[in-house]
């Protein structure tokens, strides 16, 4: 649709070729993003997917930014892949009699144009503006000598200046630069909030925040039997046991409207993950809370009930309410 709108009065053939060029552009973007994902998977991070937007692509990777070396490797992988594509298509253009000079994206050999396109993609993404690749590289390098929040703040200030320049230049020449500049500003805000949260909870694990109550309910107990107990504690949630292993969690909200003789095994929540006490609050536990719309999660140690993590406890921690729990020296799960 954007191609048709941007080419009023053009022939069907011209619009078709322009559409193919846009597909080639997003194929290059996809290869760029896949390289980020492969580097992340190699480092043991979870890749959730790739989102393609009119202004480019975005990899959804859990566990970032992580240690500086990890963020640097993941961030640089995309631009390096784009440079590699540029070299391959450039050599192919020369081998087939094409010319690489002068640089162009709109005429001449398709292979030459793809070479310049990928080189432009690599260079543009290396602008030191969070959340773009160059901004992540800058933060990773800064984080080698300072804490994550300080590194993020410096990288964010650089990104805000670059985003402002993009918007100004976009007002004069190109609407897309305005959109990219606004995207950078929004991304910078998210990165700053994430870094502040990370500093607040850095080193904390689920065991430091959970309610340490081993009370659990066998899966064969009926709804009527549990309601009689839980009615006195309506805000409580209980891990559910099958045999000696925790398989889910149950709270009053799960019992409402259920048959009185139904076993708890059939009404408890088995879809939400059972957390490990050693799971880091940032980013792992926070990502679980973001992904699952539930207010309580069972916690088990080697399958045995250890307690319950309540969303309200984590939110209170993030608001800075109360004192930070003392943290043993055992960790750093993230």
C-alpha positions in Angstrom: 0.0 0.0 0.0 2.8 2.4 0.9 4.5 1.6 -2.5 1.3 2.4 -4.4 0.8 5.6 -2.5 4.4 6.7 -3.0 4.2 6.2 -6.8 1.1 8.1 -8.0 0.7 7.9 -11.7 3.3 5.2 -12.2 2.7 2.3 -14.5 1.8 -1.1 -13.1 5.2 -2.4 -14.2 7.0 0.4 -12.3 4.9 -0.2 -9.2 5.6 -3.9 -9.4 9.4 -3.4 -9.6 9.2 -0.9 -6.7 7.3 -3.5 -4.6 10.0 -6.1 -5.4 12.6 -3.6 -4.2 10.7 -3.1 -0.9 10.6 -6.9 -0.5 14.4 -7.0 -1.1 14.8 -4.3 1.5 12.9 -6.2 4.1 14.6 -9.4 3.2 17.9 -7.6 4.0 16.4 -6.3 7.3 15.3 -9.8 8.2 18.7 -11.2 7.7 20.1 -8.4 9.8 17.7 -9.2 12.6 18.2 -13.0 12.3 21.9 -12.4 12.9 21.0 -10.7 16.2 18.8 -13.7 17.1 21.5 -16.2 16.3 24.1 -14.4 18.3 21.6 -14.2 21.2 20.8 -17.9 21.0 24.5 -18.7 20.9 24.8 -16.9 24.3 21.9 -18.8 25.7 19.3 -16.0 25.5 15.7 -16.7 24.6 14.6 -15.4 21.2 10.8 -14.7 21.1 10.5 -13.4 17.5 11.2 -10.6 15.0 8.9 -7.7 14.4 9.1 -6.0 11.0 7.9 -2.3 11.0 7.6 0.2 8.2 10.8 1.9 9.6 12.8 -1.3 10.0 12.9 -4.4 12.2 13.2 -5.3 15.9 14.3 -8.5 17.5 12.5 -9.6 20.6 15.2 -11.1 22.9 14.8 -11.9 26.6 17.7 -11.3 28.9 19.2 -8.2 27.3 21.2 -6.1 28.0 23.0 -8.6 30.1 26.7 -8.5 30.6 28.6 -5.9 28.4 30.3 -8.7 26.4 26.9 -10.3 25.6 25.2 -7.1 24.6 28.2 -6.1 22.4 28.2 -9.4 20.6 24.4 -9.4 20.0 24.4 -5.8 18.9 27.3 -6.0 16.5 26.0 -9.2 14.8 23.3 -7.4 12.7 25.6 -4.7 11.2 28.3 -7.3 10.5 25.7 -9.4 8.7 24.6 -6.4 6.6 28.3 -5.7 5.7 28.7 -9.3 4.7 25.6 -9.1 2.5 27.0 -5.9 1.0 30.3 -7.6 0.1 28.6 -10.7 -1.4 26.2 -8.7 -3.5 28.9 -6.2 -4.5 31.2 -8.9 -5.7 28.3 -10.5 -7.5 27.5 -7.2 -9.2 31.1 -6.8 -10.4 31.3 -10.4 -11.6 28.2 -9.9 -13.7 29.4 -6.7 -15.3 27.7 -4.2 -13.0 29.2 -1.0 -11.6 29.4 -0.1 -8.0 30.1 3.6 -8.6 28.5 6.0 -8.2 26.4 4.8 -5.2 22.7 4.4 -6.0 19.6 2.8 -4.6 17.3 3.5 -7.5 18.9 2.7 -10.8 21.4 0.4 -12.4 22.3 -3.2 -11.4 20.0 -4.7 -8.7 23.0 -6.5 -7.2 24.9 -3.2 -7.0 21.9 -1.5 -5.4 21.5 -4.3 -2.9 25.2 -3.9 -2.0 24.7 -0.2 -1.3 21.4 -0.9 0.5 23.0 -3.3 3.0 26.0 -1.0 3.5 23.6 1.9 4.3 21.6 -0.4 6.6 24.8 -1.3 8.5 26.0 2.3 8.7 22.6 3.7 9.8 22.1 1.1 12.5 25.6 1.9 13.9 24.5 5.4 14.8 25.2 5.6 18.6 21.5 6.0 19.4 19.7 3.6 21.8 17.8 1.4 21.1 19.6 1.1 17.7 22.6 -1.2 17.4 25.2 1.5 17.6 23.6 2.8 20.9 23.8 -0.7 22.3 27.4 -1.0 21.3 28.2 2.3 22.9 26.5 1.3 26.1 28.3 -2.1 26.2 31.6 -0.3 25.8 30.8 2.2 28.5 29.5 -0.6 30.9 33.0 -2.1 30.9 34.1 0.7 33.2 30.9 1.9 34.9 27.6 0.5 36.2 24.8 -0.3 33.8 22.6 2.7 34.8 25.4 5.2 34.3 26.3 3.7 30.9 22.7 3.8 29.9 22.3 7.4 30.9 25.3 8.5 28.9 24.2 6.5 25.9 20.6 7.9 26.3 21.9 11.5 26.2 23.8 10.8 23.0 20.7 9.1 21.6 18.4 12.1 22.5 20.7 14.5 20.6 20.8 12.2 17.6 17.0 11.8 17.7 16.5 15.5 17.8 18.8 16.0 14.8 16.8 13.3 12.9 13.6 15.1 13.6 14.9 18.4 12.5 16.4 17.0 9.3 13.2 15.0 8.7 11.2 18.2 8.9 13.3 19.6 6.1 13.8 16.5 3.9 12.2 13.2 4.8 9.1 12.2 6.9 10.6 8.8 7.7 13.5 10.4 9.7 10.9 12.1 11.9 9.3 8.7 12.6 12.7 7.1 13.3 13.6 10.0 15.6 10.4 9.6 17.6 11.0 5.8 17.8 14.5 6.5 19.2 13.1 8.8 21.8 10.5 6.3 22.9 13.1 3.6 23.0 15.5 5.7 25.1 12.8 6.2 27.7 12.2 2.5 27.9 15.9 1.8 28.2 16.3 4.3 31.0 13.4 2.8 32.9 14.7 -0.7 32.5 18.2 0.3 33.7 16.8 2.0 36.7 14.7 -1.1 37.6 17.8 -3.3 37.1 19.9 -1.2 39.5 17.1 -1.3 42.1 16.7 -5.1 42.0 20.2 -6.1 40.8 21.3 -9.3 42.6 17.9 -10.1 44.0 16.3 -13.5 43.3 12.8 -14.8 43.8 13.7 -16.2 47.2 14.3 -12.7 48.4 10.9 -11.4 47.5 8.5 -14.4 47.7 6.2 -15.2 50.6 8.1 -18.1 52.4 5.1 -20.3 53.2 5.4 -24.0 52.3 1.6 -24.5 52.8 0.3 -26.3 49.8 -2.8 -28.2 48.7 -3.0 -31.7 47.3 -4.5 -31.9 43.8 -7.3 -34.3 44.9 -8.8 -31.8 47.4 -12.2 -30.6 46.2 -13.2 -27.0 45.5 -15.7 -27.1 48.4 -13.0 -28.3 50.8 -10.5 -25.6 49.8 -13.1 -22.8 49.8 -13.8 -23.5 53.4 -10.2 -22.8 54.2 -9.2 -20.1 51.7 -12.3 -18.0 52.5 -10.5 -16.9 55.7 -7.5 -15.9 53.7 -8.9 -14.5 50.4 -5.6 -12.9 49.3 -3.7 -16.1 49.6 -2.5 -18.5 46.9 -1.3 -22.0 47.3 1.0 -24.3 45.3 -0.8 -27.4 44.1 0.8 -30.8 44.7 0.5 -34.0 42.6 2.3 -36.5 44.6 5.2 -34.6 46.0 5.7 -32.2 43.1 4.3 -28.7 42.5 2.3 -28.6 39.3 0.5 -25.3 39.6 -1.0 -22.6 41.8 -4.6 -21.9 43.0 -6.2 -18.8 44.5 -9.7 -17.7 45.3 -10.2 -16.3 41.7 -9.6 -19.9 40.3 -12.4 -21.3 42.5 -15.2 -18.8 41.7 -18.0 -20.5 39.7 -16.4 -23.9 39.8 -18.4 -27.1 40.8 -18.1 -27.8 44.5 -17.0 -31.4 43.9 -14.4 -30.6 41.3 -10.8 -31.6 42.3 -8.3 -28.8 42.6 -6.2 -30.5 39.9 -8.9 -29.5 37.3 -9.3 -25.8 38.3 -5.8 -24.7 39.3 -3.6 -22.8 37.0 -1.1 -25.1 35.3 -0.1 -22.7 32.5 1.8 -20.2 34.5 5.4 -21.4 35.2 6.5 -22.7 38.6 9.4 -20.5 39.6 12.7 -21.5 41.1 13.8 -19.6 44.2 17.2 -18.9 42.5 15.6 -17.1 39.5 16.8 -13.6 39.2 14.2 -10.9 39.6 15.7 -8.9 36.7 15.2 -9.8 34.0 13.8 -13.4 34.3 11.0 -13.0 36.9 9.9 -9.6 35.6 9.6 -11.1 32.1 7.4 -13.9 33.6 5.2 -11.3 35.3 4.9 -9.4 32.0 4.1 -12.4 30.0 1.5 -14.1 32.3 -1.5 -12.1 33.5 -1.6 -13.6 37.0 -1.0 -12.1 40.4 0.6 -15.0 42.1 3.1 -17.7 41.0 4.1 -21.0 42.8 7.7 -21.3 43.8 9.3 -24.7 44.2 12.8 -25.9 45.1 13.6 -29.3 43.4 9.9 -29.8 42.9 9.0 -29.2 46.6 6.9 -26.2 47.6 9.0 -23.2 48.7 6.5 -20.3 48.7 4.5 -18.0 46.5 5.7 -14.9 44.5 3.0 -12.3 44.6 2.9 -9.6 41.9 2.1 -7.0 44.5 5.3 -7.7 46.4 7.4 -7.1 43.2 5.5 -4.0 42.4 6.0 -2.7 45.9 9.8 -3.4 45.5 9.8 -1.5 42.1 8.1 1.5 43.7 11.0 1.6 46.2 8.6 1.1 49.1 10.2 -0.5 52.1 13.8 -1.5 52.6 15.6 -3.6 50.1 15.9 -7.2 51.5 19.3 -8.4 52.5 20.9 -10.5 49.8 23.2 -13.4 50.5 26.5 -13.5 48.6 25.6 -16.6 46.6 24.1 -15.2 43.4 24.1 -13.5 40.2 21.7 -15.7 38.3 21.4 -13.1 35.5 
